[in-house]
């Protein structure tokens, strides 16, 4: 069984809106979270989906699921204080559904609605083979990594070997559970921000799924307008065969 675990627990403080979480903001009369869930609904490699939502908005989320008839979603559960605790909340729901340790869990941000179905499927395939998968996008600009305001030659990194982390990240259920348990309190040398980072911290190789599309995370008002333009472009390509 392959599960989608959609994280939609944010409050959208950087969106500077009237108080509605960013995942519920509408673009062309449809909430951002619905665009995301529709990708998982259409993906044939996803069997069931769990949504982790801000506790104050679970009823609203459930209403959207009924309105848009998203049949793969089996539960809407409240999130936690951070990303890791929200994932654990989703895992508990998945286990209640009877999932096995070898079942696949695709962890994705609710505010990344432009993810391609092919990327979701490739995550599933790689995780089935290796136990984990992490979606990345190759850097298109040169990168410099340094700890102060001065850069030396070794701080410049080869662009061909540099990637930005996007989403989803995908694991066998047992590996994901074990990783979260063993890295929950790690803050040094850096905080563990997501399961793939935790899995690597434990000494395991993280297998990459490389993408080149505009799988952006909607965080700021500028991102909102970029999303609107990208959705309009997708619609024009479909209508005019571009």
RAGIQUI-V181627 format. One record per helix or strand. SS is the DSSP state (@ for helix, = for strand). FROM is the first residue (numbers start at 1). LEN is the number of residues. If there is no record, write none. Layout:
# RAGIQUI-V181627
[[SS FROM LEN] [SS FROM LEN]]
This chain:
# RAGIQUI-V181627
[[= 2 7] [@ 13 3] [@ 22 3] [= 26 2] [= 30 2] [@ 32 11] [= 48 6] [@ 55 14] [= 73 6] [@ 83 14] [= 104 6] [@ 117 14] [= 132 7] [= 143 2] [@ 153 3] [= 156 2] [@ 159 3] [= 163 10] [@ 173 11] [@ 195 7] [= 208 4] [@ 221 20]]
